[in-house]
Amino acid sequence: MRILAMFNRIVREMLRDKRTLGLMFGAPLLILTYFFCFKTIKPIRRH
């Protein structure tokens, strides 16, 4: 019972904190975009 109450409290605090939500959703999107950009860029071949 205490574990469930502690879990609920932590979830409520995370939902109130805008920086945490930004890191949870924004950071993975930025990282995926970063990898996508470097995957699609073709290297320059020098002769």
PQR file of N, CA, C, O and H, with PARSE charges and radii, in Angstrom:
ATOM      1  N   MET A   1       0.817  -1.195   0.000 -0.4000 1.5000
ATOM      2  CA  MET A   1       0.000   0.000   0.000 -0.0000 2.0000
ATOM      3  C   MET A   1       0.866   1.266   0.000  0.5500 1.7000
ATOM      4  O   MET A   1       0.561   2.234  -0.697 -0.5500 1.4000
ATOM      5  N   ARG A   2       1.941   1.249   0.784 -0.4000 1.5000
ATOM      6  CA  ARG A   2       2.834   2.407   0.829 -0.0000 2.0000
ATOM      7  C   ARG A   2       3.541   2.623  -0.496  0.5500 1.7000
ATOM      8  O   ARG A   2       3.776   3.759  -0.910 -0.5500 1.4000
ATOM      9  H   ARG A   2       2.188   0.463   1.350  0.4000 1.0000
ATOM     10  N   ILE A   3       3.879   1.524  -1.158 -0.4000 1.5000
ATOM     11  CA  ILE A   3       4.576   1.636  -2.436 -0.0000 2.0000
ATOM     12  C   ILE A   3       3.671   2.304  -3.463  0.5500 1.7000
ATOM     13  O   ILE A   3       4.126   3.154  -4.229 -0.5500 1.4000
ATOM     14  H   ILE A   3       3.688   0.602  -0.821  0.4000 1.0000
ATOM     15  N   LEU A   4       2.403   1.931  -3.486 -0.4000 1.5000
ATOM     16  CA  LEU A   4       1.459   2.534  -4.419 -0.0000 2.0000
ATOM     17  C   LEU A   4       1.262   4.020  -4.129  0.5500 1.7000
ATOM     18  O   LEU A   4       1.180   4.827  -5.055 -0.5500 1.4000
ATOM     19  H   LEU A   4       2.034   1.240  -2.864  0.4000 1.0000
ATOM     20  N   ALA A   5       1.188   4.379  -2.871 -0.4000 1.5000
ATOM     21  CA  ALA A   5       1.045   5.792  -2.496 -0.0000 2.0000
ATOM     22  C   ALA A   5       2.286   6.585  -2.897  0.5500 1.7000
ATOM     23  O   ALA A   5       2.174   7.711  -3.380 -0.5500 1.4000
ATOM     24  H   ALA A   5       1.256   3.723  -2.119  0.4000 1.0000
ATOM     25  N   MET A   6       3.462   6.003  -2.700 -0.4000 1.5000
ATOM     26  CA  MET A   6       4.699   6.672  -3.084 -0.0000 2.0000
ATOM     27  C   MET A   6       4.772   6.831  -4.602  0.5500 1.7000
ATOM     28  O   MET A   6       5.189   7.876  -5.101 -0.5500 1.4000
ATOM     29  H   MET A   6       3.553   5.088  -2.308  0.4000 1.0000
ATOM     30  N   PHE A   7       4.372   5.804  -5.327 -0.4000 1.5000
ATOM     31  CA  PHE A   7       4.358   5.869  -6.785 -0.0000 2.0000
ATOM     32  C   PHE A   7       3.414   6.968  -7.263  0.5500 1.7000
ATOM     33  O   PHE A   7       3.762   7.745  -8.151 -0.5500 1.4000
ATOM     34  H   PHE A   7       4.034   4.954  -4.922  0.4000 1.0000
ATOM     35  N   ASN A   8       2.233   7.033  -6.682 -0.4000 1.5000
ATOM     36  CA  ASN A   8       1.265   8.071  -7.060 -0.0000 2.0000
ATOM     37  C   ASN A   8       1.810   9.469  -6.783  0.5500 1.7000
ATOM     38  O   ASN A   8       1.617  10.378  -7.591 -0.5500 1.4000
ATOM     39  H   ASN A   8       1.950   6.402  -5.960  0.4000 1.0000
ATOM     40  N   ARG A   9       2.477   9.647  -5.668 -0.4000 1.5000
ATOM     41  CA  ARG A   9       3.039  10.951  -5.321 -0.0000 2.0000
ATOM     42  C   ARG A   9       4.122  11.357  -6.317  0.5500 1.7000
ATOM     43  O   ARG A   9       4.171  12.510  -6.747 -0.5500 1.4000
ATOM     44  H   ARG A   9       2.634   8.909  -5.012  0.4000 1.0000
ATOM     45  N   ILE A  10       4.976  10.429  -6.678 -0.4000 1.5000
ATOM     46  CA  ILE A  10       6.055  10.716  -7.628 -0.0000 2.0000
ATOM     47  C   ILE A  10       5.481  11.063  -9.000  0.5500 1.7000
ATOM     48  O   ILE A  10       5.953  11.995  -9.653 -0.5500 1.4000
ATOM     49  H   ILE A  10       4.936   9.493  -6.329  0.4000 1.0000
ATOM     50  N   VAL A  11       4.472  10.323  -9.437 -0.4000 1.5000
ATOM     51  CA  VAL A  11       3.854  10.597 -10.738 -0.0000 2.0000
ATOM     52  C   VAL A  11       3.197  11.971 -10.735  0.5500 1.7000
ATOM     53  O   VAL A  11       3.328  12.719 -11.704 -0.5500 1.4000
ATOM     54  H   VAL A  11       4.089   9.566  -8.907  0.4000 1.0000
ATOM     55  N   ARG A  12       2.495  12.311  -9.665 -0.4000 1.5000
ATOM     56  CA  ARG A  12       1.856  13.628  -9.576 -0.0000 2.0000
ATOM     57  C   ARG A  12       2.888  14.750  -9.622  0.5500 1.7000
ATOM     58  O   ARG A  12       2.677  15.763 -10.290 -0.5500 1.4000
ATOM     59  H   ARG A  12       2.389  11.703  -8.878  0.4000 1.0000
ATOM     60  N   GLU A  13       4.001  14.573  -8.915 -0.4000 1.5000
ATOM     61  CA  GLU A  13       5.055  15.590  -8.923 -0.0000 2.0000
ATOM     62  C   GLU A  13       5.676  15.735 -10.303  0.5500 1.7000
ATOM     63  O   GLU A  13       5.984  16.847 -10.732 -0.5500 1.4000
ATOM     64  H   GLU A  13       4.173  13.750  -8.373  0.4000 1.0000
ATOM     65  N   MET A  14       5.863  14.619 -11.001 -0.4000 1.5000
ATOM     66  CA  MET A  14       6.452  14.685 -12.335 -0.0000 2.0000
ATOM     67  C   MET A  14       5.507  15.372 -13.315  0.5500 1.7000
ATOM     68  O   MET A  14       5.961  16.106 -14.192 -0.5500 1.4000
ATOM     69  H   MET A  14       5.613  13.715 -10.652  0.4000 1.0000
ATOM     70  N   LEU A  15       4.208  15.147 -13.181 -0.4000 1.5000
ATOM     71  CA  LEU A  15       3.252  15.774 -14.086 -0.0000 2.0000
ATOM     72  C   LEU A  15       3.141  17.275 -13.844  0.5500 1.7000
ATOM     73  O   LEU A  15       2.808  18.023 -14.763 -0.5500 1.4000
ATOM     74  H   LEU A  15       3.840  14.550 -12.468  0.4000 1.0000
ATOM     75  N   ARG A  16       3.412  17.722 -12.635 -0.4000 1.5000
ATOM     76  CA  ARG A  16       3.363  19.151 -12.334 -0.0000 2.0000
ATOM     77  C   ARG A  16       4.614  19.885 -12.801  0.5500 1.7000
ATOM     78  O   ARG A  16       4.565  21.078 -13.100 -0.5500 1.4000
ATOM     79  H   ARG A  16       3.682  17.115 -11.888  0.4000 1.0000
ATOM     80  N   ASP A  17       5.730  19.171 -12.862 -0.4000 1.5000
ATOM     81  CA  ASP A  17       7.004  19.797 -13.200 -0.0000 2.0000
ATOM     82  C   ASP A  17       7.176  19.847 -14.717  0.5500 1.7000
ATOM     83  O   ASP A  17       7.324  18.809 -15.361 -0.5500 1.4000
ATOM     84  H   ASP A  17       5.770  18.202 -12.619  0.4000 1.0000
ATOM     85  N   LYS A  18       7.156  21.046 -15.282 -0.4000 1.5000
ATOM     86  CA  LYS A  18       7.237  21.215 -16.732 -0.0000 2.0000
ATOM     87  C   LYS A  18       8.616  20.850 -17.278  0.5500 1.7000
ATOM     88  O   LYS A  18       8.725  20.352 -18.399 -0.5500 1.4000
ATOM     89  H   LYS A  18       7.036  21.889 -14.758  0.4000 1.0000
ATOM     90  N   ARG A  19       9.660  21.092 -16.503 -0.4000 1.5000
ATOM     91  CA  ARG A  19      11.006  20.741 -16.977 -0.0000 2.0000
ATOM     92  C   ARG A  19      11.158  19.236 -17.116  0.5500 1.7000
ATOM     93  O   ARG A  19      11.774  18.760 -18.069 -0.5500 1.4000
ATOM     94  H   ARG A  19       9.571  21.497 -15.593  0.4000 1.0000
ATOM     95  N   THR A  20      10.605  18.485 -16.179 -0.4000 1.5000
ATOM     96  CA  THR A  20      10.690  17.030 -16.252 -0.0000 2.0000
ATOM     97  C   THR A  20       9.937  16.517 -17.470  0.5500 1.7000
ATOM     98  O   THR A  20      10.430  15.647 -18.188 -0.5500 1.4000
ATOM     99  H   THR A  20      10.104  18.872 -15.405  0.4000 1.0000
ATOM    100  N   LEU A  21       8.743  17.054 -17.706 -0.4000 1.5000
ATOM    101  CA  LEU A  21       7.981  16.629 -18.881 -0.0000 2.0000
ATOM    102  C   LEU A  21       8.728  16.985 -20.159  0.5500 1.7000
ATOM    103  O   LEU A  21       8.733  16.214 -21.118 -0.5500 1.4000
ATOM    104  H   LEU A  21       8.343  17.761 -17.123  0.4000 1.0000
ATOM    105  N   GLY A  22       9.351  18.144 -20.168 -0.4000 1.5000
ATOM    106  CA  GLY A  22      10.125  18.539 -21.338 -0.0000 2.0000
ATOM    107  C   GLY A  22      11.288  17.601 -21.598  0.5500 1.7000
ATOM    108  O   GLY A  22      11.568  17.253 -22.745 -0.5500 1.4000
ATOM    109  H   GLY A  22       9.346  18.770 -19.389  0.4000 1.0000
ATOM    110  N   LEU A  23      11.958  17.194 -20.548 -0.4000 1.5000
ATOM    111  CA  LEU A  23      13.075  16.258 -20.711 -0.0000 2.0000
ATOM    112  C   LEU A  23      12.585  14.871 -21.105  0.5500 1.7000
ATOM    113  O   LEU A  23      13.241  14.182 -21.887 -0.5500 1.4000
ATOM    114  H   LEU A  23      11.730  17.477 -19.616  0.4000 1.0000
ATOM    115  N   MET A  24      11.448  14.459 -20.576 -0.4000 1.5000
ATOM    116  CA  MET A  24      10.938  13.121 -20.887 -0.0000 2.0000
ATOM    117  C   MET A  24      10.496  13.003 -22.340  0.5500 1.7000
ATOM    118  O   MET A  24      10.661  11.951 -22.957 -0.5500 1.4000
ATOM    119  H   MET A  24      10.915  15.018 -19.942  0.4000 1.0000
ATOM    120  N   PHE A  25       9.934  14.080 -22.889 -0.4000 1.5000
ATOM    121  CA  PHE A  25       9.415  14.017 -24.254 -0.0000 2.0000
ATOM    122  C   PHE A  25      10.291  14.766 -25.257  0.5500 1.7000
ATOM    123  O   PHE A  25      10.432  14.327 -26.398 -0.5500 1.4000
ATOM    124  H   PHE A  25       9.800  14.934 -22.388  0.4000 1.0000
ATOM    125  N   GLY A  26      10.870  15.867 -24.854 -0.4000 1.5000
ATOM    126  CA  GLY A  26      11.646  16.681 -25.777 -0.0000 2.0000
ATOM    127  C   GLY A  26      13.013  16.108 -26.089  0.5500 1.7000
ATOM    128  O   GLY A  26      13.429  16.091 -27.247 -0.5500 1.4000
ATOM    129  H   GLY A  26      10.756  16.224 -23.927  0.4000 1.0000
ATOM    130  N   ALA A  27      13.712  15.642 -25.075 -0.4000 1.5000
ATOM    131  CA  ALA A  27      15.070  15.137 -25.280 -0.0000 2.0000
ATOM    132  C   ALA A  27      15.108  13.922 -26.220  0.5500 1.7000
ATOM    133  O   ALA A  27      15.941  13.893 -27.126 -0.5500 1.4000
ATOM    134  H   ALA A  27      13.374  15.657 -24.134  0.4000 1.0000
ATOM    135  N   PRO A  28      14.240  12.923 -26.038 -0.5600 1.5000
ATOM    136  CA  PRO A  28      14.280  11.808 -26.992  0.2800 2.0000
ATOM    137  C   PRO A  28      13.961  12.230 -28.425  0.5500 1.7000
ATOM    138  O   PRO A  28      14.535  11.691 -29.371 -0.5500 1.4000
ATOM    139  N   LEU A  29      13.047  13.195 -28.592 -0.4000 1.5000
ATOM    140  CA  LEU A  29      12.742  13.673 -29.940 -0.0000 2.0000
ATOM    141  C   LEU A  29      13.950  14.373 -30.566  0.5500 1.7000
ATOM    142  O   LEU A  29      14.229  14.197 -31.752 -0.5500 1.4000
ATOM    143  H   LEU A  29      12.581  13.634 -27.824  0.4000 1.0000
ATOM    144  N   LEU A  30      14.654  15.154 -29.776 -0.4000 1.5000
ATOM    145  CA  LEU A  30      15.856  15.818 -30.294 -0.0000 2.0000
ATOM    146  C   LEU A  30      16.928  14.807 -30.670  0.5500 1.7000
ATOM    147  O   LEU A  30      17.586  14.956 -31.700 -0.5500 1.4000
ATOM    148  H   LEU A  30      14.428  15.297 -28.812  0.4000 1.0000
ATOM    149  N   ILE A  31      17.108  13.791 -29.853 -0.4000 1.5000
ATOM    150  CA  ILE A  31      18.125  12.774 -30.140 -0.0000 2.0000
ATOM    151  C   ILE A  31      17.768  11.987 -31.391  0.5500 1.7000
ATOM    152  O   ILE A  31      18.632  11.718 -32.225 -0.5500 1.4000
ATOM    153  H   ILE A  31      16.573  13.670 -29.017  0.4000 1.0000
ATOM    154  N   LEU A  32      16.484  11.611 -31.527 -0.4000 1.5000
ATOM    155  CA  LEU A  32      16.065  10.886 -32.729 -0.0000 2.0000
ATOM    156  C   LEU A  32      16.228  11.745 -33.978  0.5500 1.7000
ATOM    157  O   LEU A  32      16.641  11.242 -35.023 -0.5500 1.4000
ATOM    158  H   LEU A  32      15.782  11.829 -30.850  0.4000 1.0000
ATOM    159  N   THR A  33      15.911  13.020 -33.884 -0.4000 1.5000
ATOM    160  CA  THR A  33      16.089  13.924 -35.014 -0.0000 2.0000
ATOM    161  C   THR A  33      17.564  14.045 -35.378  0.5500 1.7000
ATOM    162  O   THR A  33      17.920  14.038 -36.556 -0.5500 1.4000
ATOM    163  H   THR A  33      15.576  13.429 -33.035  0.4000 1.0000
ATOM    164  N   TYR A  34      18.414  14.153 -34.375 -0.4000 1.5000
ATOM    165  CA  TYR A  34      19.859  14.243 -34.577 -0.0000 2.0000
ATOM    166  C   TYR A  34      20.375  13.018 -35.329  0.5500 1.7000
ATOM    167  O   TYR A  34      21.113  13.158 -36.305 -0.5500 1.4000
ATOM    168  H   TYR A  34      18.125  14.158 -33.418  0.4000 1.0000
ATOM    169  N   PHE A  35      19.991  11.813 -34.882 -0.4000 1.5000
ATOM    170  CA  PHE A  35      20.450  10.595 -35.546 -0.0000 2.0000
ATOM    171  C   PHE A  35      19.878  10.469 -36.952  0.5500 1.7000
ATOM    172  O   PHE A  35      20.564  10.004 -37.862 -0.5500 1.4000
ATOM    173  H   PHE A  35      19.391  11.700 -34.090  0.4000 1.0000
ATOM    174  N   PHE A  36      18.627  10.880 -37.132 -0.4000 1.5000
ATOM    175  CA  PHE A  36      18.015  10.813 -38.462 -0.0000 2.0000
ATOM    176  C   PHE A  36      18.754  11.716 -39.449  0.5500 1.7000
ATOM    177  O   PHE A  36      19.007  11.329 -40.590 -0.5500 1.4000
ATOM    178  H   PHE A  36      18.070  11.258 -36.393  0.4000 1.0000
ATOM    179  N   CYS A  37      19.095  12.914 -39.001 -0.4000 1.5000
ATOM    180  CA  CYS A  37      19.801  13.850 -39.879 -0.0000 2.0000
ATOM    181  C   CYS A  37      21.160  13.300 -40.294  0.5500 1.7000
ATOM    182  O   CYS A  37      21.534  13.403 -41.462 -0.5500 1.4000
ATOM    183  H   CYS A  37      18.890  13.229 -38.074  0.4000 1.0000
ATOM    184  N   PHE A  38      21.884  12.733 -39.379 -0.4000 1.5000
ATOM    185  CA  PHE A  38      23.210  12.218 -39.718 -0.0000 2.0000
ATOM    186  C   PHE A  38      23.139  10.912 -40.482  0.5500 1.7000
ATOM    187  O   PHE A  38      24.097  10.554 -41.168 -0.5500 1.4000
ATOM    188  H   PHE A  38      21.580  12.649 -38.430  0.4000 1.0000
ATOM    189  N   LYS A  39      22.045  10.197 -40.386 -0.4000 1.5000
ATOM    190  CA  LYS A  39      21.894   8.973 -41.161 -0.0000 2.0000
ATOM    191  C   LYS A  39      21.592   9.299 -42.619  0.5500 1.7000
ATOM    192  O   LYS A  39      22.035   8.590 -43.523 -0.5500 1.4000
ATOM    193  H   LYS A  39      21.267  10.488 -39.829  0.4000 1.0000
ATOM    194  N   THR A  40      20.836  10.373 -42.846 -0.4000 1.5000
ATOM    195  CA  THR A  40      20.436  10.697 -44.216 -0.0000 2.0000
ATOM    196  C   THR A  40      21.486  11.504 -44.969  0.5500 1.7000
ATOM    197  O   THR A  40      21.449  11.562 -46.198 -0.5500 1.4000
ATOM    198  H   THR A  40      20.477  10.949 -42.112  0.4000 1.0000
ATOM    199  N   ILE A  41      22.416  12.124 -44.261 -0.4000 1.5000
ATOM    200  CA  ILE A  41      23.468  12.890 -44.929 -0.0000 2.0000
ATOM    201  C   ILE A  41      24.505  11.926 -45.499  0.5500 1.7000
ATOM    202  O   ILE A  41      25.042  11.076 -44.789 -0.5500 1.4000
ATOM    203  H   ILE A  41      22.447  12.077 -43.262  0.4000 1.0000
ATOM    204  N   LYS A  42      24.773  12.075 -46.791 -0.4000 1.5000
ATOM    205  CA  LYS A  42      25.759  11.198 -47.427 -0.0000 2.0000
ATOM    206  C   LYS A  42      27.133  11.851 -47.321  0.5500 1.7000
ATOM    207  O   LYS A  42      27.259  13.063 -47.492 -0.5500 1.4000
ATOM    208  H   LYS A  42      24.337  12.766 -47.368  0.4000 1.0000
ATOM    209  N   PRO A  43      28.146  11.065 -47.045 -0.5600 1.5000
ATOM    210  CA  PRO A  43      29.493  11.650 -46.923  0.2800 2.0000
ATOM    211  C   PRO A  43      30.011  12.138 -48.272  0.5500 1.7000
ATOM    212  O   PRO A  43      29.647  11.599 -49.318 -0.5500 1.4000
ATOM    213  N   ILE A  44      30.849  13.145 -48.240 -0.4000 1.5000
ATOM    214  CA  ILE A  44      31.453  13.698 -49.451 -0.0000 2.0000
ATOM    215  C   ILE A  44      32.644  12.836 -49.840  0.5500 1.7000
ATOM    216  O   ILE A  44      33.541  12.589 -49.034 -0.5500 1.4000
ATOM    217  H   ILE A  44      31.145  13.582 -47.391  0.4000 1.0000
ATOM    218  N   ARG A  45      32.636  12.383 -51.089 -0.4000 1.5000
ATOM    219  CA  ARG A  45      33.763  11.587 -51.567 -0.0000 2.0000
ATOM    220  C   ARG A  45      34.766  12.505 -52.245  0.5500 1.7000
ATOM    221  O   ARG A  45      34.424  13.252 -53.161 -0.5500 1.4000
ATOM    222  H   ARG A  45      31.907  12.584 -51.743  0.4000 1.0000
ATOM    223  N   ARG A  46      35.982  12.439 -51.792 -0.4000 1.5000
ATOM    224  CA  ARG A  46      37.046  13.241 -52.396 -0.0000 2.0000
ATOM    225  C   ARG A  46      37.934  12.340 -53.224  0.5500 1.7000
ATOM    226  O   ARG A  46      38.321  11.253 -52.795 -0.5500 1.4000
ATOM    227  H   ARG A  46      36.259  11.832 -51.048  0.4000 1.0000
ATOM    228  N   HIS A  47      38.252  12.812 -54.422 -0.4000 1.5000
ATOM    229  CA  HIS A  47      39.070  12.004 -55.336 -0.0000 2.0000
ATOM    230  C   HIS A  47      40.528  12.316 -55.195  0.5500 1.7000
ATOM    231  O   HIS A  47      41.356  11.727 -55.889 -0.5500 1.4000
ATOM    232  H   HIS A  47      37.938  13.695 -54.771  0.4000 1.0000
TER
END
